[in-house]
Amino acid sequence: MHAVETEKPGFVRFAREKLEAAVLAPVRAMRREYLPLLMVYFAYGALGLTAIAESFWIKRDLSWSPADLASLGVWLTLPWTIKMVFGELVDTVPVAGSQRRAYVYIGAALVALSMLLLAAAAGKWITVLRVDQLYVIASLLSVAGVVLQDVVADAMSTEVVPRHNPDGTPRAQADIDHDLGMVQVLGRLALSFGIFSVAGVSGWLAQYVSYETVFLLGLAVPLVSISGAVLVRLESHEQRATDWRILGGGIAFGAAVMMLALSGLPFNQEIVFVFSVAVVIWMLTRVVHEIDVETRWRIIYAAAIIFAFRATPSVGEGYRWFTIDVLGFNESFYGTLQQMGATIALLAAWLFSDVITRRPVAQVLLWFTILGAILSLPTIGLALRVDLWTERVFGFGAHTIVLVDSAAASPLDQLSMIPLLTLVAIYAPSGHRATWFALMASLMNLALVAGTLLTKYLNLIFPVDRGDYANLPAITIAAVAIGLVVPLSAIVAFGRRLR
């Protein structure tokens, strides 16, 4: 009895110390030099301010089907796959003497212009172009601006960690690696804070303020992204000549993509996808040739697993329209969902990020894949209208089911990116940091293109449209099944080779 009593305080103290370490680790890791890149990530998350208004406005004013929107999503994702162009520019082409700050400003200007065009479309200010054309142009500008700023932030995330002590002696590699990992953690936290800060108000604004006004309020977001660059002067001291095989090849690649997009050629999106994968892999081999063979293969295996993890389809916009038309979800409820999800995701990222950075990539993604499939069951249930049964038997319906499911599933996306980003940061080659991050990110974003293509195919096989949701259960089950089988297959094939 005495032994039990003496062990309990020790266990409590141990648990308290671990909790304090988890809570305080991001605070202790913070440095003033991190501010510019963290504000860029924060602004990226805060773009959600207009997301709900945009979704409801599309349903109301545009005539596109879920398959059409998924097809558009493929093209809007492709700018992320040519990040190598932005990365090479940021690494080697100063603008007014700046390799970092000036590009943050340019990206912010593109995002601001996209908000003005969305407001013009919603408010019918411009009549020479159709509403759907204005929407496409605005979306492309927004994506380009965000990609450019993201490239700068990625590059800075490796540069802000000092490699030498104040006396000039080299720092221990373990300390450098840990700091690089914590910068990625802080970046995820900044993104989560951005999502959290606007989640609830975005729904309220969409319901009680005109969509035109919401888009104009979105002009505050690019101001946030440039605030860190204004407050802290941070420029790269690494100089090298432009690699025209990367920059020129990337520009040619982008031009080819645009030509295919405008050509109307059958299967043009699939052609672009295969071509993109080949180009990015070729460019990546040029950057990693100086890394030792063992490390190179570890990165390849990790990239293959996470590619599979991200190359999974969603149900598409048809499910959102189902929740609006059939389940009665309005803008403010979507805001509540986003606020709850953002809060839990933020807490999870804060408490568990440091632990996740110390776990193997395959192990982390294995659990996330299984959890993701389990947490998708309520989505399938709602498509089958199980909420009618729960309301009759237990007294709660669709709103409660979605609230609980959103709370449980919200941390997965943010947490799943931390292991890869840490690995990429650790092995970023000196002088090629922005290009390295851009190429690795391009490969990961090509996985999203693959997932969006699968979403398009599912919507063509199981058509869903406004008021016609008969195929919704089938498409939902198919999307969840693919989202489980594809990542598990990659983890089984490559997971052990990461050890």
C-alpha positions in Angstrom: 0.0 0.0 0.0 2.8 2.3 0.9 4.6 1.5 -2.4 1.5 2.4 -4.4 1.2 5.7 -2.5 4.8 6.7 -3.2 4.6 5.8 -6.9 1.5 7.9 -7.6 3.1 11.3 -7.0 6.0 10.3 -9.2 3.7 9.3 -12.0 1.7 12.5 -11.6 4.9 14.6 -11.7 6.1 12.7 -14.8 2.8 13.3 -16.5 2.8 16.9 -15.6 6.3 17.4 -16.8 5.5 15.7 -20.2 2.4 17.9 -20.6 4.3 21.1 -19.7 7.0 20.1 -22.2 4.4 19.6 -24.9 2.6 22.9 -24.2 5.8 24.9 -23.8 7.9 23.4 -26.6 6.5 25.6 -29.4 6.7 28.7 -27.1 10.4 28.0 -26.3 11.2 27.3 -30.0 9.8 30.7 -31.2 12.3 33.3 -32.5 11.7 36.8 -33.8 13.4 35.7 -37.1 10.6 33.2 -37.7 7.9 36.0 -37.9 7.8 36.6 -41.7 7.3 32.9 -42.6 4.8 32.4 -39.8 2.7 35.3 -41.0 2.6 33.9 -44.5 1.4 30.6 -43.2 -1.1 32.4 -40.9 -2.5 34.3 -43.9 -2.8 31.1 -45.9 -5.1 29.7 -43.2 -7.0 33.0 -42.9 -8.0 32.8 -46.5 -10.8 30.6 -45.1 -12.5 33.9 -44.3 -14.2 33.8 -47.7 -14.4 30.0 -48.2 -18.0 29.5 -47.0 -19.3 32.6 -48.9 -17.5 31.3 -52.0 -19.1 27.8 -51.7 -22.6 29.1 -51.3 -22.2 31.8 -54.0 -21.0 29.1 -56.5 -24.1 27.0 -55.7 -26.3 30.0 -56.2 -24.8 31.9 -59.1 -22.8 29.3 -61.1 -24.3 26.5 -63.2 -21.4 24.0 -62.9 -22.0 20.4 -61.7 -19.8 18.7 -59.1 -17.9 17.0 -61.9 -17.3 20.3 -63.6 -16.0 21.8 -60.3 -13.7 18.8 -59.7 -12.4 19.2 -63.3 -11.7 22.9 -62.6 -10.0 21.9 -59.3 -7.5 19.9 -61.3 -6.4 23.0 -63.2 -6.3 25.1 -60.1 -4.1 22.6 -58.3 -1.6 22.5 -61.2 0.1 25.8 -60.3 1.3 24.1 -57.2 3.1 21.5 -59.3 5.2 24.2 -61.1 6.6 25.6 -57.8 10.0 24.8 -59.1 9.7 27.9 -61.3 8.9 30.1 -58.3 11.5 28.4 -56.3 14.3 29.0 -58.8 13.2 32.6 -59.1 13.3 33.1 -55.3 16.6 31.4 -55.0 18.4 33.2 -57.9 16.6 36.3 -59.2 16.4 39.3 -56.7 13.7 41.8 -57.3 14.9 45.3 -56.3 17.7 43.6 -54.5 15.4 41.3 -52.5 15.1 37.5 -52.8 12.5 37.1 -50.1 10.5 40.3 -49.1 9.7 41.5 -52.6 8.2 38.1 -53.6 6.0 38.2 -50.5 4.7 41.6 -51.6 4.1 40.3 -55.2 2.2 37.3 -53.9 0.1 39.5 -51.6 -0.8 41.7 -54.6 -2.0 38.8 -56.6 -4.2 37.5 -53.8 -5.7 41.1 -53.3 -6.5 41.3 -57.0 -8.3 37.9 -56.8 -10.5 39.2 -54.0 -11.4 42.3 -56.0 -12.4 40.2 -59.0 -14.5 37.9 -56.8 -16.3 40.9 -55.4 -16.8 42.2 -58.9 -18.3 38.9 -60.0 -20.6 38.7 -57.0 -21.6 42.4 -57.3 -22.0 42.3 -61.1 -19.5 45.2 -61.5 -18.0 43.8 -64.7 -20.2 42.9 -67.7 -17.6 42.2 -70.4 -16.8 38.8 -68.9 -19.2 36.2 -67.6 -19.4 35.4 -63.9 -17.8 32.0 -64.3 -14.9 33.5 -66.3 -14.3 36.1 -63.6 -14.3 33.3 -61.0 -11.7 31.2 -62.9 -9.4 34.2 -63.4 -9.7 35.2 -59.7 -9.0 31.6 -58.6 -5.9 31.4 -60.7 -4.6 34.7 -59.4 -5.2 33.6 -55.8 -3.5 30.3 -56.3 -0.5 31.9 -58.0 -0.1 34.5 -55.2 -0.4 31.8 -52.5 2.1 29.5 -54.2 4.7 32.3 -54.6 4.4 33.3 -50.9 4.5 29.6 -49.8 7.8 29.1 -51.7 9.3 32.0 -49.9 8.1 30.8 -46.5 9.4 27.2 -47.3 12.8 28.6 -48.1 13.0 30.7 -45.0 12.0 27.8 -42.8 15.4 26.2 -43.5 17.4 29.5 -43.4 16.2 30.9 -40.1 17.8 28.0 -38.2 21.5 28.9 -37.4 24.1 26.3 -38.3 26.8 27.9 -36.1 26.9 29.1 -32.5 27.5 32.8 -31.7 31.2 32.2 -31.3 31.4 30.7 -34.8 31.7 27.0 -33.9 29.4 24.5 -35.6 26.2 23.5 -33.8 25.5 19.9 -33.1 23.6 18.3 -36.1 21.0 16.9 -33.7 20.2 20.4 -32.4 19.9 21.8 -36.0 17.6 18.9 -37.0 15.4 19.5 -33.9 15.1 23.2 -34.6 14.3 22.5 -38.3 11.5 20.2 -37.1 10.2 22.8 -34.6 10.1 25.5 -37.3 7.8 23.1 -39.3 5.7 22.6 -36.2 5.4 26.4 -35.7 4.5 26.7 -39.4 1.6 24.2 -39.0 0.5 26.0 -35.8 0.5 29.4 -37.6 -1.6 27.9 -40.4 -3.9 26.4 -37.7 -4.2 29.8 -35.9 -5.1 31.4 -39.2 -7.9 28.8 -39.9 -9.0 29.2 -36.2 -9.1 33.0 -36.3 -11.7 33.2 -39.2 -13.5 29.9 -39.0 -16.6 31.0 -37.1 -16.8 34.5 -38.4 -16.6 33.2 -42.0 -20.0 31.5 -41.6 -21.6 34.4 -39.9 -20.5 36.8 -42.6 -21.6 34.5 -45.4 -25.1 34.3 -43.8 -25.7 37.9 -42.8 -23.5 40.0 -45.2 -23.5 40.1 -48.9 -21.0 37.8 -50.7 -19.6 40.9 -52.4 -18.8 42.4 -49.0 -17.3 39.2 -47.7 -14.9 39.2 -50.7 -13.9 42.8 -50.1 -13.2 42.0 -46.4 -10.9 39.3 -47.7 -8.5 42.1 -48.8 -7.3 42.1 -45.1 -5.7 38.7 -45.6 -2.8 39.7 -47.9 -2.1 42.6 -45.6 -1.5 40.0 -42.9 1.0 38.1 -45.0 3.2 41.1 -45.6 3.2 42.3 -42.0 5.9 40.0 -40.9 8.1 41.0 -43.9 7.6 44.6 -42.9 8.5 44.1 -39.3 11.5 41.8 -39.7 14.2 42.2 -42.3 15.2 38.7 -43.5 17.0 38.0 -46.7 19.0 35.0 -48.0 22.8 35.3 -48.0 23.1 32.3 -50.3 23.9 33.3 -53.9 24.2 31.1 -57.0 23.7 31.3 -60.7 20.3 30.5 -62.2 19.9 26.9 -63.3 18.1 27.4 -66.6 17.4 23.8 -66.9 15.2 24.2 -63.9 13.8 27.7 -64.6 13.6 27.4 -68.4 12.3 23.8 -68.1 9.7 25.0 -65.6 8.6 27.9 -67.8 8.3 25.6 -70.8 6.4 23.1 -68.7 3.9 25.8 -67.5 3.4 27.0 -71.1 2.7 23.4 -72.2 0.2 23.0 -69.4 -1.6 26.2 -70.4 -1.7 25.1 -74.1 -3.2 21.8 -73.2 -5.7 23.4 -70.9 -6.9 25.7 -73.7 -6.7 23.1 -76.5 -9.8 21.0 -75.4 -7.8 17.9 -76.3 -9.4 14.7 -75.0 -7.8 13.6 -71.7 -5.8 16.8 -71.6 -5.8 16.8 -67.8 -4.5 13.2 -67.6 -1.8 14.0 -70.2 -0.8 17.0 -68.1 -0.7 14.9 -64.9 1.6 12.2 -66.4 3.8 14.8 -68.0 4.0 16.8 -64.7 5.0 13.8 -62.7 7.8 13.0 -65.2 9.1 16.6 -65.3 9.1 17.0 -61.5 10.9 13.7 -60.9 13.5 14.6 -63.5 14.1 18.0 -61.9 14.2 16.5 -58.4 16.9 14.1 -59.4 19.1 17.1 -60.5 18.8 18.7 -57.1 19.3 15.5 -54.9 22.3 14.1 -56.8 24.6 15.4 -54.1 22.8 13.6 -51.3 24.1 10.2 -50.3 22.3 7.2 -51.7 20.8 5.8 -48.5 19.3 9.2 -47.6 18.0 9.6 -51.1 16.2 6.3 -51.0 14.7 7.1 -47.6 13.2 10.3 -49.1 11.9 8.5 -52.1 10.1 5.9 -50.0 8.7 8.6 -47.7 7.6 10.6 -50.8 5.9 7.5 -52.3 3.9 6.8 -49.1 2.8 10.4 -48.6 2.0 10.7 -52.3 -0.4 7.7 -51.9 -1.7 9.2 -48.7 -2.6 12.4 -50.4 -3.8 10.9 -53.8 -7.2 10.0 -52.4 -10.5 11.3 -53.7 -13.2 13.2 -52.0 -17.0 13.0 -52.6 -17.0 16.4 -54.2 -19.3 19.4 -54.0 -22.4 17.3 -54.3 -22.1 16.2 -50.7 -22.0 19.8 -49.5 -25.1 20.6 -51.7 -26.8 17.6 -50.1 -26.1 18.9 -46.6 -27.6 22.3 -47.6 -30.6 21.1 -49.5 -31.6 17.9 -47.6 -30.0 18.2 -44.1 -30.6 21.9 -43.8 -27.1 23.1 -43.0 -26.7 26.9 -43.5 -23.8 29.3 -43.6 -23.6 29.9 -39.9 -23.7 26.2 -39.1 -20.8 25.7 -41.5 -19.0 28.4 -39.6 -19.6 26.6 -36.3 -18.2 23.4 -37.9 -15.1 25.2 -39.1 -14.6 26.9 -35.7 -14.9 23.6 -33.8 -12.6 21.8 -36.3 -10.1 24.6 -36.3 -10.0 24.7 -32.5 -9.4 21.0 -32.1 -6.9 20.9 -34.9 -4.9 23.7 -33.3 -4.9 22.0 -29.9 -3.8 18.7 -31.5 -1.1 20.3 -33.5 0.2 22.2 -30.4 0.2 19.1 -28.1 1.2 16.3 -30.4 3.4 17.9 -33.1 6.6 17.5 -31.1 5.8 13.8 -30.5 5.0 13.2 -34.2 8.3 14.7 -35.4 10.0 11.9 -33.5 7.9 9.0 -34.9 8.5 7.2 -38.3 6.6 8.6 -41.2 5.1 5.2 -42.2 3.9 4.5 -38.6 2.2 8.0 -38.3 0.5 7.7 -41.6 -0.7 4.2 -41.0 -2.6 5.3 -37.9 -3.9 8.4 -39.7 -5.1 6.3 -42.6 -7.0 3.9 -40.3 -8.4 6.7 -38.2 -9.5 8.6 -41.4 -11.4 5.6 -42.6 -13.2 5.1 -39.3 -14.0 8.8 -39.0 -15.5 8.7 -42.5 -18.3 6.3 -41.4 -20.6 9.1 -40.2 -20.3 10.7 -43.7 -21.5 7.4 -45.2 -24.2 7.2 -42.6 -25.6 10.6 -43.4 -25.6 9.8 -47.2 -27.7 6.8 -46.3 -29.9 9.0 -44.0 -29.0 7.2 -40.8 -29.7 10.5 -39.1 -33.5 9.8 -39.5 -33.0 6.7 -37.4 -30.8 8.3 -34.8 -33.2 11.2 -34.4 -36.1 8.8 -33.9 -34.4 6.4 -31.5 -31.8 8.6 -29.7 -33.1 12.1 -30.2 -30.2 13.5 -32.2 -29.9 14.0 -35.9 -27.6 15.2 -38.7 -26.3 18.4 -37.0 -25.1 16.5 -33.9 -23.5 13.7 -36.0 -21.6 16.2 -38.1 -20.4 18.2 -35.1 -19.0 15.1 -33.4 -17.4 13.8 -36.5 -15.9 17.1 -37.5 -14.4 17.4 -34.0 -12.8 14.0 -34.2 -11.5 14.2 -37.8 -10.2 17.8 -37.9 -6.6 17.3 -36.6 -5.6 14.6 -39.2 -4.7 16.7 -42.2 -2.5 19.2 -40.4 -0.7 16.5 -38.3 -0.1 14.2 -41.2 2.1 16.8 -43.0 4.5 17.4 -40.2 6.8 14.3 -40.6 7.3 14.9 -44.3 8.0 18.6 -43.9 10.5 17.9 -41.2 12.3 15.3 -43.4 12.4 17.7 -46.3 13.8 20.5 -44.2 16.5 18.4 -42.7 17.9 17.4 -46.1 17.4 20.7 -48.0 20.6 21.3 -49.9 22.5 24.5 -49.3 21.9 27.0 -52.1 18.9 25.1 -53.5 16.6 25.4 -50.5 13.6 27.1 -52.2 13.9 25.0 -55.3 14.2 21.8 -53.2 11.1 22.6 -51.2 9.3 23.7 -54.3 10.0 20.4 -56.1 9.1 18.2 -53.2 6.0 20.2 -52.6 5.2 19.9 -56.4 5.4 16.2 -56.1 3.1 16.2 -53.1 0.7 18.5 -54.8 0.6 16.3 -57.9 -0.8 13.7 -55.5 -3.7 16.2 -54.8 -4.1 16.4 -58.6 -4.4 12.6 -58.7 -7.0 12.8 -55.9 -9.0 15.5 -57.7 -8.9 13.4 -61.0 -10.3 10.5 -59.0 -13.0 12.8 -57.6 -13.9 13.8 -61.1 -14.1 10.2 -62.3 -16.3 9.2 -59.3 -18.6 12.1 -60.1 -18.8 11.0 -63.7 -19.5 7.3 -62.7 -22.0 8.3 -60.0 -23.5 11.6 -61.1 -24.7 13.9 -58.3 -26.3 17.3 -58.9 -28.5 19.9 -57.3 -31.6 18.1 -56.0 -30.5 14.7 -57.4 -28.6 12.8 -54.7 -29.6 9.2 -55.5 -26.0 8.2 -56.2 -24.6 10.0 -53.1 -24.3 6.8 -51.0 -22.4 4.9 -53.7 -19.9 7.7 -54.4 -19.3 8.3 -50.7 -18.6 4.6 -50.1 -16.3 4.4 -53.1 -14.3 7.5 -52.0 -13.8 6.2 -48.5 -12.7 2.8 -49.8 -10.1 4.2 -52.1 -8.9 6.5 -49.4 -8.2 3.5 -47.2 -6.8 1.0 -49.7 -4.4 3.2 -51.6 -2.4 4.6 -48.6 -2.3 1.2 -46.9 -0.9 -0.5 -50.0 1.9 2.1 -50.2 2.7 1.7 -46.5 2.8 -2.1 -46.7 5.1 -1.8 -49.8 7.5 0.8 -48.6 7.1 1.4 -44.9 9.7 -1.0 -43.6 12.3 0.4 -46.0 12.2 3.7 -44.2 13.8 2.2 -41.1 
